Amino acid sequence: MNKWFKHIGLAIALLFSAVCLANGGDEQALQPQASDAQIWAQLKDGATGYTTSQSEFHAQPINTYDLRVLELRSDWLAPALMAALFGMIIIFVLFIKVNGISKLHHGFSGKLVYRWSKFDVSIHWLGAIPCLMLILTGLTLLAGRFFFQPWLGEGIWEAIVYGAKQIHDVMAIPFMIGWALMTVLWAKNQLPKMYDVKWFLVVGGYINFGPFKGKHPDAGFANAGEKMWFWAFALFGLIISASGMLLLFPNLFEPSRTLSLIALVLHSVSAIVICAFSIVHIFMATVMSEGGMECMVSGYCDENWATQHHNLWYDEIKANGTLKYKE
Amino acid sequence: MATMKFLCDTKRCIECNGCVTACKNENDSALEWGIQRRRVVTINDGQPGEASISVACMHCSDAPCMAVCPANCFYRTEDGIVLHNKDACIGCGYCLYACPFGAPQFPKKGAFGSRGKMDKCTFCAGGPEENHSEAERQKYGSNRIAEGKLPMCAELCATKALLAGDAEVVSSIFRERVAYRGAKNAAWN
């Protein structure tokens, strides 16, 4: 009888060891004691577990993401934003030195034509003033440590970067309201037309030498360059607002860390585009196009400016009787 | 100089959270409510392959937090410890996004999602303030490194799962253990 038990016991032992050997051959199957290589593989894949900590993301020991994001920011995006601001200013100053500005051929007529409502002017500045401050503070936050900090004392740098962050956060709100209103309310005047192609072919008629000299391409309410700026602003304004919301209100949207890093990159890319366009836009309005600034001060433009730069629009409002002079 | 590192031996960690408590207690002066610099995470909890690991700042030699900080508030000591200057911290949270280990934490401050000054493990090495000054104690907690001592979490680990010290020394201790255990591919790699 005792012999029988021995045999059965041996058979069971052999059976189980065979099962164990079969499992041992499978690398992925978890043993009661996982090998360090298995644990490491799971952790690197972002495994989460149980922890007593209540802090954000603490259930996950390791979050993996593409580390090239870091170099992208320091080596490409930061210098690019510097170039988009200071580089564009230098290019435009040189361009104006060489080319000269776009003068009104017949001078100022003194008759002002209604172009923008008071509301339009106010939403422009609602977006524009925060936009300028966001560019300067955003530049400090992205590129400041590489380009400004080496020249500044510790205390001054700390104050500047702290101020930049606070201003950047607060100015985001009016900027987004301004962006949304401008994009929605102005889109109908910004639809591309066939004559916009011709506008680009002669660079808008702003070149004062060579074969382009003295050209005046057709333009409606907005010319092709303004339309390009408008749509770039609409698109990248959307990206910069959406990514900015993720970064500004993490408690509301609870983005993952990787998504936040992606938002950070998209935010910088959009900022570079908007900054470069903004510099061009400001130069065109204030220096390049004589009489252009008046539009965003009073909402009226000089009649000669309207016929020179927006001939199709002027003809249209004259024909349909909506032309309104300033009293 | 030494290059200071933490290493947690998952074969020895028993999820007692002694390291968490030791850290909390040692650095209590600097820790705001809800912040814990070290945590123990257990993966596959209650299942085959269960393993616990104690995690805090790993004091990376190519620290992502350092690369991403807009205020450039991080610095590396001559012992290879990654520290930060809370006076320069602007609470943007980028280091939290960049850190693979979730080490940076932010006390809640003000309205919306705005963050306070970042806090993280200092390897019990204080901060940029004068060693053992009141300012250092209030902002960063203890400074055991200046006293020639290792971080409290590792010193108090009952099973010596959590090791802290020069990378060479720590890894040779671990290698020795692995060799003694005799299993193939049993080491961290």
Interface residues (C-beta under 8 A of the other chain):
Chain A: L30 Q31 P32 Q33 A34 S35 D36 A37 Q38 I39 W40 Q42 L43 A47 T48 G49 Y50 T51 T52 S53 Q54 S55 E56 F57 H58 A59 Q60 P61 I62 N63 T64 Y65 L67 V69 L70 E71 R73 S74 T140 L141 L142 G144 R145 Q149 E154 W157 E158 V161 Y162 A164 K165 D169 L247 L248 F249 P250 N251 L252 R257 T258 S260 L261 L264
Chain B: T10 K11 N17 V20 G34 I35 Q36 R39 V40 V41 T42 I43 N44 D45 Q47 P48 G49 E50 A51 I53 V55 P64 A67 V68 C69 P70 A71 N72 D87 A88 I90 G91 C92 G93 Y94 L96 Y97 A98 C99 P100 F101 G102 Q105 F112 G113 S114 V178 A183 N185 A186 A187 W188 N189
